[in-house]
Amino acid sequence: MRYEIEFAPQAAQDYRDLDAHVRGGVRDAIETHLRHQPTKTSKSRIKRLRGLSRPQFRLRVGDIRVFYDVSETTVGILAIVEKSWANEWLERYGEKS
């Protein structure tokens, strides 16, 4: 099944703010990992976030973290942040379950 990818306004801005070579890697990872199997967790790439109702998942792309939710047909990208800011972003914007 092919999922639609939707960027939240802040995630779209985060994406545009990335350096060009980093942005290309993030784009490729989103297409590779989130377009067809966004809930398939792995040891290093995709992680289901515990204790949070939103975001549901995290995709690791080098030093970048992509936080997203999955519905029946859509992957909603909420934020794209550097690893050093990931915990702060989750504390500020993550919704506990």
Number of C-alpha atoms within 10 A of each C-alpha: 7 11 18 15 16 15 17 13 12 13 20 15 13 18 21 12 12 16 9 11 9 16 16 13 14 22 13 13 17 19 15 12 16 24 17 15 13 23 17 12 15 10 6 9 15 21 18 18 14 12 12 14 13 19 24 18 21 23 24 18 21 12 11 20 21 25 27 25 19 19 9 7 12 16 21 20 24 21 25 29 19 18 16 11 12 19 13 11 16 16 10 9 13 18 13 12 8
